[in-house]
């Protein structure tokens, strides 16, 4: 079968014999992208001290990666459909690995920030293309199991990043949070080049340049507005202008897609109930999980006096529970259905968020966050399985890009929301004022999870629909 042929909804012929080892390697590559967010966050104080970085520069070490990652994923997904998912996976992984080496070698802000943006570009190519490969290599119950493993790596990776960030920063130094990607990236790159089948191109035509520019600008402006809201408030003039500019750019993108000869995406995808439901779940889940890590990190370090390494150790149960719950969800979602599993998982998450409000202390926080993470780990599977359940192979790349984009939206919203809700806790190091701020933030998370459970019951199609 040639690279230029298109596919139907299900790949013809027997399953690829190396699909499970390929999933492991693709999952490891995705794990690097997720780890790179929380690993770097723990290393920021040491990075700033050694390179003499300003507070603004430190913010952009995180935000630059998130902006490039989030704003270009739809383009990465479409590129996978047009040029071949395998080719885009390998290219994205090569760019990410090379940028990681450059970041580790940085001696000042210019090279470090440029490398972080380049990492985001590579990640935006790799993530949706890799998910597209998973969707095309697996079918039926095997696909649910594969998505469970994928979600386990993504959900648990963020918590593992906190632990690894503490270990690496306290050990060989901050540069190794980037250097560690290089040997891993090279091994995965060579292995995937040999192992992945030559998947046919899922679509024909050319890349929609104007559409790509419009959606990247719109998504970038919105993510930057969400990041900025955490520091300057939701009603800050620049934040409001950025949101308005983002809305205008999205409207222009929609208008262009209706007249373009080779549109970046079929807008009817966004009208499908499973896609809408899946994107709602992934955005909500990511917002809650990022909020948990943000709040937990400040609570353990500022309020309880634990160091970075101990904070990472305290997050280890969270990572293990998240990964176990996601793996289990991948096995039972076919039996229970996405709607029921989502409602149960969100109820569990709400109970977990309420625990640190009712009881204080390190043990209560670890217990509550671990319970919440059990629900959130299952929700990652629900989101992917729902959004991609009825997607044809020629739409897999763009659909994966949509899911991945809303993942970044959720991350930005979660960080901005909890930094506002817990502002007093973040600036105060002890006392009733600090505890009150954490209680407020966790009560907000409890309410969001409970309300989302009701919405999920209404929005997610039943097994018979």
C-alpha positions in Angstrom: 0.0 0.0 0.0 1.5 3.4 -1.0 1.8 6.4 1.2 -0.6 8.3 -0.9 -3.6 6.1 -0.5 -6.4 6.9 1.9 -7.9 4.6 4.5 -11.4 3.7 5.7 -12.6 3.8 9.2 -10.9 0.5 10.1 -7.5 -0.6 8.9 -7.7 -3.6 6.6 -5.9 -6.8 7.2 -4.6 -8.4 10.5 -3.4 -6.2 13.4 0.2 -5.2 13.2 2.3 -7.8 15.2 4.5 -5.2 16.9 1.6 -2.9 17.9 2.1 -3.3 21.6 5.9 -2.7 21.6 5.2 0.3 19.4 2.6 1.6 21.9 5.2 1.3 24.6 7.7 3.4 22.7 5.1 6.0 21.6 4.0 6.1 25.2 7.6 6.7 26.4 7.9 9.6 23.9 4.6 11.1 25.1 5.8 10.6 28.7 8.8 12.8 28.0 6.6 15.6 26.8 4.4 15.5 29.9 7.4 15.1 32.3 9.0 18.1 30.7 6.3 20.4 32.2 6.5 19.4 35.9 10.2 18.4 35.9 11.2 21.9 34.7 8.8 23.5 37.2 10.7 21.9 40.2 14.1 22.9 38.7 13.1 26.6 38.1 14.6 28.1 41.3 18.0 26.5 40.7 17.8 27.4 37.0 17.1 31.0 37.8 19.8 31.3 40.3 22.6 29.8 38.1 21.6 31.7 34.9 20.6 34.9 36.7 17.1 34.8 35.1 14.5 37.4 35.9 11.0 36.4 37.2 9.6 37.2 33.7 12.2 34.9 32.1 11.4 32.1 34.5 7.7 32.4 33.7 8.5 32.1 30.0 10.6 29.0 30.5 7.3 27.3 31.3 4.9 29.5 29.3 7.0 29.4 26.1 6.8 25.6 26.0 3.1 25.6 26.8 2.3 28.2 24.2 4.1 26.5 21.3 2.8 23.1 22.4 -0.8 24.2 22.7 -1.1 26.5 19.7 0.5 24.2 17.1 -1.1 20.8 17.9 -4.0 21.1 15.5 -1.4 21.9 12.8 0.6 18.9 13.9 -2.4 16.6 13.7 -3.3 17.8 10.2 0.3 17.3 9.1 0.1 13.7 10.3 -3.0 13.1 8.1 -1.3 14.7 5.1 2.3 13.6 5.3 2.0 10.3 7.2 1.8 9.9 10.9 5.0 7.9 11.2 7.0 10.7 9.4 5.6 13.4 11.6 6.2 11.4 14.8 9.8 10.9 13.9 10.3 14.5 12.9 8.7 15.8 16.0 10.7 13.5 18.2 14.0 14.6 16.5 13.1 18.3 17.0 12.2 17.8 20.6 15.4 15.8 21.3 17.7 18.3 19.6 15.9 21.2 21.5 16.4 19.4 24.8 20.1 19.3 24.2 20.2 23.0 23.4 18.2 23.8 26.5 20.7 21.8 28.7 23.6 23.6 27.2 22.1 27.1 27.6 24.1 29.7 29.5 21.6 32.5 29.4 18.0 33.4 28.8 18.0 33.8 25.0 19.1 30.2 24.1 17.1 28.7 26.9 13.9 30.3 25.9 14.5 29.6 22.2 15.1 26.0 23.0 12.0 25.7 25.1 9.9 27.1 22.3 11.6 24.6 19.9 10.7 21.8 22.4 7.1 23.0 22.2 7.1 22.9 18.4 8.5 19.3 18.4 6.0 18.3 21.0 3.1 19.8 19.0 4.1 17.6 16.1 4.8 14.4 18.1 1.8 14.3 20.5 -1.2 14.3 18.1 0.7 12.2 15.5 1.5 9.6 18.1 -2.1 9.4 19.3 -3.2 9.1 15.7 -0.9 6.1 15.2 -2.4 4.5 18.4 -5.9 5.0 17.0 -4.9 3.5 13.7 -3.0 0.5 15.1 -5.7 -0.7 17.5 -9.4 -1.4 17.2 -12.3 -2.3 19.4 -11.5 -3.4 23.0 -7.8 -3.4 22.2 -8.1 0.3 21.4 -9.7 1.0 24.8 -6.9 -0.9 26.5 -4.3 1.0 24.5 -5.9 4.3 25.3 -5.9 3.3 29.0 -2.1 2.7 28.9 -1.7 6.0 27.0 -3.7 7.9 29.6 -1.9 6.2 32.4 1.4 7.5 31.1 0.0 11.0 30.5 -1.8 11.3 33.8 0.9 9.7 35.9 3.7 11.4 34.1 2.9 14.8 35.5 3.2 13.5 39.1 6.3 11.5 38.3 7.8 14.7 36.9 7.6 16.3 40.3 9.5 13.4 41.8 12.1 13.3 39.1 12.5 17.0 39.1 13.4 16.9 42.8 15.8 14.0 42.3 17.6 15.5 39.3 17.8 19.0 40.7 19.1 17.8 44.0 21.5 15.4 42.2 23.3 16.2 38.9 21.7 19.6 38.5 19.0 21.4 36.6 20.6 21.0 33.2 20.0 17.2 33.4 16.2 17.7 33.4 16.9 18.4 29.7 19.9 16.2 29.0 18.0 13.1 30.2 15.7 13.5 27.1 18.6 13.1 24.7 19.6 9.5 25.1 16.0 8.4 25.7 14.8 10.4 22.6 17.6 8.9 20.4 16.8 5.3 21.4 13.1 5.8 20.9 13.7 7.5 17.6 15.8 4.7 16.2 13.4 2.0 17.5 10.3 3.6 16.2 11.9 4.2 12.8 12.4 0.4 12.5 9.3 -0.8 14.3 6.4 1.5 13.1 4.6 0.3 10.0 4.5 2.6 7.0 1.0 3.8 7.6 -0.7 5.3 4.5 -1.4 8.9 4.4 -4.9 9.4 5.8 -5.7 12.5 3.6 -4.7 14.1 0.4 -4.2 17.8 -0.5 -2.0 20.5 0.8 -1.5 22.1 4.2 -3.8 25.1 4.8 -1.2 27.8 5.6 -3.7 30.7 6.3 -5.9 28.4 8.4 -2.9 27.1 10.3 -1.7 30.6 11.0 -5.1 31.8 12.2 -5.8 28.8 14.5 -2.2 29.0 15.9 -2.6 32.7 16.6 -6.0 32.2 18.2 -5.0 29.3 20.4 -1.7 31.0 21.4 -3.5 34.2 22.3 -6.0 32.4 24.4 -3.5 30.2 26.2 -1.3 33.3 26.9 -4.4 35.1 28.3 -5.1 32.2 30.6 -1.5 32.1 31.8 -1.5 35.9 32.3 -4.8 35.7 34.2 -3.0 33.8 36.9 -0.6 36.7 37.6 -2.7 39.7 36.8 -6.3 38.6 37.3 -9.2 37.7 35.0 -10.3 41.3 34.3 -6.8 42.7 33.5 -7.0 44.9 30.4 -4.4 42.9 28.4 -6.0 39.6 29.4 -9.4 40.8 28.1 -7.9 42.1 24.9 -6.1 38.8 24.3 -9.4 36.9 24.8 -11.2 39.2 22.4 -8.4 38.9 19.8 -8.5 35.1 20.2 -12.3 35.0 19.6 -11.9 37.2 16.5 -9.1 34.9 15.2 -11.2 31.8 15.8 -14.1 33.4 14.0 -11.8 34.3 11.1 -10.5 30.7 11.1 -14.0 29.3 10.9 -15.0 31.6 8.0 -11.8 30.6 6.2 -12.4 26.9 6.6 -15.7 27.2 4.9 -14.1 28.7 1.7 -10.7 27.1 1.7 -10.1 24.5 -1.1 -8.0 22.4 1.3 -9.2 23.3 4.8 -7.1 22.5 7.9 -10.1 20.7 9.4 -13.7 19.7 8.8 -15.6 22.0 11.2 -18.3 19.4 11.3 -16.0 17.4 13.6 -16.8 20.0 16.3 -20.5 19.4 15.9 -20.2 15.7 16.7 -21.5 14.9 20.2 -18.7 12.4 21.1 -16.0 14.9 20.1 -17.6 17.7 22.1 -18.0 15.4 25.1 -14.5 14.1 24.9 -13.0 17.6 24.6 -15.1 18.8 27.6 -13.9 15.8 29.7 -10.2 16.3 28.7 -10.2 20.0 29.4 -12.0 19.6 32.8 -9.7 16.7 33.9 -6.5 18.4 33.0 -7.6 21.6 34.7 -8.3 19.7 37.9 -5.1 17.7 37.8 -2.9 20.7 37.1 -4.7 22.5 39.9 -3.9 19.6 42.2 -0.2 19.7 41.4 -0.1 23.4 41.7 -1.9 23.5 45.1 -0.1 20.5 46.4 3.3 21.7 45.6 2.8 25.1 47.4 1.0 23.4 50.3 3.8 20.9 50.9 6.7 23.4 50.5 5.3 26.7 51.8 2.7 25.6 54.3 4.2 22.3 55.6 7.9 23.2 55.2 8.9 20.2 53.0 11.7 20.5 50.5 11.5 19.9 46.7 12.8 16.4 47.0 10.3 15.4 49.8 7.5 17.1 47.8 8.4 14.8 44.9 8.3 11.8 47.1 4.9 12.8 48.5 3.5 12.9 45.0 4.7 9.4 44.2 1.5 7.7 45.4 -0.5 10.2 43.3 1.4 9.1 40.2 1.0 5.4 41.0 -2.7 5.7 41.7 -3.3 7.8 38.5 -1.5 5.2 36.3 -3.3 2.3 38.0 -6.7 3.9 37.6 -6.2 4.8 34.0 -5.1 1.3 33.1 -8.1 -0.2 34.9 -10.4 2.2 33.2 -9.1 1.1 29.8 -10.2 -2.4 30.7 -13.7 -1.7 32.1 -14.9 1.2 29.9 -16.2 -1.2 27.3 -18.3 -2.9 30.0 -19.6 0.2 31.9 -19.7 2.7 29.1 -18.1 6.1 29.0 -21.0 7.9 30.5 -21.3 5.9 33.7 -17.5 5.7 34.1 -17.2 9.5 33.8 -19.9 10.2 36.4 -18.4 7.7 38.9 -14.8 9.0 38.3 -15.9 12.7 38.8 -17.7 11.8 42.0 -14.5 10.1 43.3 -12.5 13.2 42.3 -14.9 15.4 44.1 -14.6 13.3 47.3 -10.9 13.5 47.1 -10.8 17.3 46.7 -13.1 17.6 49.7 -10.8 15.6 52.0 -8.1 18.3 52.6 -10.9 20.7 53.4 -12.2 18.5 56.2 -8.8 17.5 57.6 -5.5 19.3 57.6 -1.9 18.1 57.4 0.4 16.3 55.0 -1.3 12.9 55.4 -4.7 14.3 54.7 -3.4 16.2 51.6 -1.7 13.1 50.2 -4.8 10.9 50.9 -7.2 13.4 49.3 -5.1 14.1 46.3 -4.5 10.4 45.7 -8.3 9.7 45.9 -8.9 12.6 43.5 -6.2 11.3 41.1 -7.9 7.9 41.0 -10.9 9.5 39.4 -8.9 11.8 37.2 -6.8 8.9 35.9 -9.9 7.1 34.7 -11.2 10.4 33.1 -8.2 10.6 30.8 -9.3 7.3 29.3 -13.0 8.4 29.0 -11.9 11.6 27.2 -9.8 9.9 24.5 -12.1 6.9 24.0 -15.2 9.2 23.7 -13.7 11.8 21.4 -12.0 9.2 19.1 -14.7 6.6 19.2 -16.3 7.2 15.8 -13.4 9.0 14.0 -12.4 7.7 10.6 -8.7 7.2 9.9 -8.5 10.2 7.6 -9.7 12.3 10.5 -7.6 10.7 13.2 -4.7 13.2 13.2 -6.9 16.3 13.4 -9.2 14.8 16.0 -6.1 13.9 18.1 -4.9 17.4 17.6 -8.3 18.7 19.0 -8.0 16.5 22.0 -4.4 17.5 22.7 -5.2 21.2 22.2 -8.0 21.1 24.8 -5.6 19.2 27.1 -3.4 22.3 27.0 -6.4 24.6 27.4 -7.3 22.7 30.6 -3.8 23.0 31.9 -3.7 26.7 31.4 -7.2 27.2 32.9 -6.3 25.1 35.9 -3.1 26.9 36.7 -4.7 30.3 36.3 -7.9 29.4 38.3 -6.2 27.9 41.3 -3.5 30.7 41.5 -6.4 33.2 41.8 -8.5 31.1 44.2 -5.5 30.3 46.5 -3.7 33.6 46.1 -3.5 34.1 49.9 -2.0 30.6 50.4 0.6 31.1 47.7 2.0 34.3 49.2 1.6 33.3 52.9 3.8 30.6 54.3 1.8 29.6 57.4 -1.1 30.4 59.6 -4.9 30.5 59.2 -4.8 32.8 56.2 -2.7 30.3 54.2 -5.0 27.4 55.2 -8.1 29.4 54.3 -6.8 30.0 50.8 -6.2 26.3 50.2 -9.6 25.4 51.5 -11.2 27.9 49.1 -9.3 26.4 46.1 -10.2 22.8 47.0 -13.8 23.7 47.5 -13.8 25.2 44.0 -12.3 22.0 42.7 -14.9 19.9 44.5 -17.7 22.0 43.0 -16.3 21.8 39.5 -15.9 18.0 39.7 -19.5 17.6 41.0 -21.0 19.9 38.4 -19.0 18.2 35.7 -20.4 14.8 36.7 -23.9 16.1 36.0 -22.8 17.6 32.7 -21.1 14.3 31.7 -24.2 12.3 32.3 -26.1 14.6 29.9 -23.4 15.2 27.3 -21.6 11.8 26.8 -23.6 9.4 24.6 -24.8 6.2 26.2 -23.5 2.8 25.0 -26.6 2.4 22.8 -26.5 5.8 21.1 
